[in-house]
Amino acid sequence: MQTRITAHQTTATDQLRAYAEQSVSKLNRYYDGIHDVHVVLKDDPSPTADKRAEIALHVYRQTLNASDSAPTHEAAIDGCVRQLRRQVSRYKDRLRDTRTGAIPRP
């Protein structure tokens, strides 16, 4: 799995990049067919604004997206990973249902 990390209007420290890679790599436990991950970290210049994280996860013939905002980038990344964990497990269930010939869930 290849991970790309991009920072818009902010600087991503090595510690933050390592945290993002470590958090996203945990998704391999749920589905090992993840090809590519793109993490985008955004920041508003105003001091009261929340930090924002967006993660695009590329799997077979589909892209799963998640975005979250929180007071810190780490918390926003955790929110995105939680969303993607649910999406990946649903994707895996749908993939398994179509392979066995069962009727896919709505």
Secondary structure, DSSP 8 states (H G I E B T S, - for coil): -EEEEEEESS---HHHHHHHHHHHHGGGGT-S---EEEEEEEE-SSTTS-EEEEEEEEETTEEEEEEEEESSHHHHHHHHHHHHHHHHHHHHHHHHHHHHT-----
